[in-house]
Amino acid sequence: TEVTEKLEEVVMIWIKQIRQVLVEGEQMRREADDIGPSAELEHWKTRMSSFNSLLDEIKSSRVKKIISILQAARSKTLKQWKELDGNITVAANEAKDNVRYLYTLDKFFGPLAKASPVTMMEHVPSLMNTVCMIYCTSPYYNTSERMTSLLLKITNQMINTCKTYLCEG
């Protein structure tokens, strides 16, 4: 029972740390007012990397051994652990899915940032069709908050491109 108690303490520390990671992911992001859409892709790539590392750690033999010992001891901490394990999997899947969908916009980021306003406008119909496709098919990115954030960043990039064009001209 002494070993079980020590292992439960370790698992409770892990639970607390994992909850912190999950909570940080749900908090509003503080971003500059003029940030462009490539920052959205970078954000989700970073989240995907973090959650994949976390999943790799959870699936390690060391963690599996501790969990199996606690299962044999019928530990009460396992209920919380299993719930968090599921939450991490959902968060990792969301990040991976969002990266996959945002990569479909990546081809527009260059023209959006470097083109003249006239050339940039040639890309807008295709860009909006792709955003619409993301909204209609993504299981995670189809919320008004996510779409508003993405469209705001696209608009910011368009404004920055126009400002740059005006200042150079």
N, C-alpha and C positions, 0 to 999 in steps of 0.2 A: 504493500500500500504506500510505503514511503517513495518508492520509485514512481508509482502511478501519480502521486501528488506532485512530484518534481516535473514529470512529463506534462501534467495538466497545466502547471505554471508556465512552462515553455509554450504550450499551445495557446494559452490565454494571451501571452505576449504577442505571438504571431497574429492572433485574431485582432488584437488592438491595432497592430501595425497595418494589417490588411484593411481594416475598417477605415483607417486614416487615409490610405491610398484611394479607397473607393469614395470617401467623402470629398477629398480634394478634387476628384474627377467630376463630381456633381456641382461643385461651386461655380459661380459665374466667373468667367475669365476676364481679367482686366487687360484690355488691349488698347493700343493707340487708336485715336479716332480715324487715322488715315491708313490703317493697315489693309493690305490687299488680300485676295483670295488664296494666294500661295501659302499664307500663314495658317489658313484653315487646314490645308493638307498637312503642313508640318506639325501642327498640333495633334492631329489624329495619328500621324506616323509615330510621334513620340509616345502617345498613349498606347498604341499597339505594341511598341517595343517594351514599354514598362509592364504591361499586362502579360505579354508573352514570357518575359523573364520571370515574373511572379508565378505563372503557370508551370514553367520549367522547374522552378524551385519546389513548388508544391508536389510535383510528380517525381521528385528525386527520391532515391532509395532511403535516404536518412529520414525524410518526412514520412514516407510510407511506413517505415518500421515503427516510428513513434505512434502514428495513427493506429496501426494494427495492434500494438500493445494496449493502447487505450480502448480499442474495440473489445479486446479480450477481457479487459477489466470493466467493461460496460460503463465507461466514463460518461458523465453528463455533458462534458465540454464538447463532445462530438456533434451534438445537435447544432450548436453554433458554428462549428467548423464546417459541417456539410452545407449549411446555408451560405456561408461566406464563399466556399468553394464554388457553389453554383453562381453566386453573384459575380465572382471574378471571371468565370467562364462567359457569362452574359456580357460583361464589360469588354472582355477581350474580343468577343465576336462582333460587338458593336464597333469597336475601333477598327478591326480588320475590314469589316464591311464598309465603313465610312471611307477608309483609305482607298478601297477598291473603286467606290463610286466617284470620289473626288479626283482620282487619277484620270477619269474620263474628261475632266475639265482642264487638266494640266496643259493640253495642247493649245488652250485659249489664253493661258496666263502670259505667255511671251508676247503675242500680238496685242493683248490688252495693255501691256506695260510699255511696249516699245514702238508701237505704230503711231501714225498721225491720227487725229480724230476721224478723218474720213476713212482711212484704212481700217481703223478699229471698228467702225460702225458696220463694216462688211462682215465682221465676225459675230456680231450681236445676235442675229437670228439663230445661228447654229448653237451659240452659247446658251441662249434661252431655251432652245429645244432640249439641250443636254440637261440643263437644270430641271426642266419639267420632267424629263425621264427619271432623274434621280428622285424627285419628289414622288413620282407615281410608283416607282419600283423598289426603292430602298425601304427595308423594314425599320430602320433606325433614323434615317435622315428626313423622314417625311413629317416632321413637326413644324409648326409655325416658327418656333424659336430657332431651330436649326436653319430653316430656309431664310428667315429674316437676317440672321447672322451672315450667311453666305451671300445673299443679295446685297447686303450692306457693304461687304468687302469687295464685291465685284464693282459696285458703284464707286467706292473709294478709289479703286484702281483706275477706273475710267476718268474720274475727276483729276487724279494725280497726273495721268497721261496728258489730259487737256492742259493742265497748268504748266507742265513741262514744255509742251508744244508752244504755248503762248509766250512763255519766258524766253524760249530759244528764237522765236520768230520776230 
